[in-house]
Amino acid sequence: MALDLALTLTYLEDLSASELLEFGDNDAFNVICYLSFLAHVFNADRTIRLRDWYNEIGWRHFTSVKKLNEFVWFLFSRIRKFKLKTAEARVKKYIQRLCSVPAKQEQAQ
């Protein structure tokens, strides 16, 4: 899971300001969820079907699996420009952050 989240974070980091403006405030959830889907597709030996993602969460924002597929295709083709792989160093940086244990905080006396 950390690998998928780390890759998703690199995808979000790659979004330009103009690309972010293409999405309204209501689409932030969908952008994050379906960039996560693309990260999972790239990382997994056997991915979860888009129909299953639709049945779990997609139905809240999309009227059909076809509409969800169009959105995922938009992210993959226009936003990611058909590239899902990123530099290992970038992914590793996020994995280290996600898997690190917070430092012990001193208790107030």
N, C-alpha and C positions, 0 to 999 in steps of 0.2 A: 504494500500500500504506500509506503514512503517513497518508493520509486515513482509510482504514478503521480503522487502529489508533487514531488520534486520536479518532474517533467512538466506538469501542469503549470507550476510556478514559472518555469522558464518560458513557457508559451505566453503567459500573462505578461511577463517582463518584456517580451518581444513586441507587444502591441504598441503601436505608435499613437500619439495623441489624436491624429486624424481618424485612425481606426476606432479608437475609443469613442469618438464623437458619433460614429455610425450607429452605436448602440445607445438606446435610451436608458434611463435609469432602471426601467423594468427589465432590461435584458441582461444586466450584470449576472444575475443568478444563472441564466441560460448559458452565457458565455463561459462562466467558470465550470458549470456542470458538463458541458459538451466538449470543452477543451480537455477536461478530465477523461471523458469518454475516448477522445482521440489518443491521449497519453496511454490509457489502458489498452487500447487497440494496438498501439506500437509496442508496448512492453509485454503483453500477455501472450503466452503460447496459445491459449484458447480464450478468446474474448467473449464478453457478454453481448448477446445480440441487441441491436438498437431497439427492437420491439420490446425486449425486456426492460430496457431503460425507460422506454415510453410507458410501459405498464406501471412502473414504480413511481416515476416523477414527471415524465414528459407530458402526460395527459393534462397536467395542471396549466400548461402554457401553450400546447399545440393541439389542434383539433384532430390530427391523425398522425400516424407513423410517417406518412409521406411528407407532411409539413415538417416534422422533426428531421427527417432525412435531408430535406432541402436546407434546413438551417445548419446541420452538421456538414453538409457538402459546401455551403458558403464558408464556414470556418476553415475547412480543409483546403479549399481551392483558392479563395480570395484572401483570407487572413494568414493562413500558414503557407500558402503558395505551394501546396503539395509536398511540403517537407515536415516530417514529424521528428526526425533525428536532430538532436542538438549536441553541443560540445559536452563531453563527459565531465569536464571540470565544472561546468555550470550546474549540471545535475548533481554532482557530488557535493558541491557547496550547499545546496538545499537539503540533501539527504543528511548531511552532518548537522545542520540546524534543526531539522525535524526530529532527529533521533537523539539529540543532546539532552542531557538531564540538567534541569535548572540548578544553579548554584544554591546551596543552603542559605536561607536568609536567617539572620540572627533574630531571635525572638526578643521583643521589647520586654524590658524588666520593670 
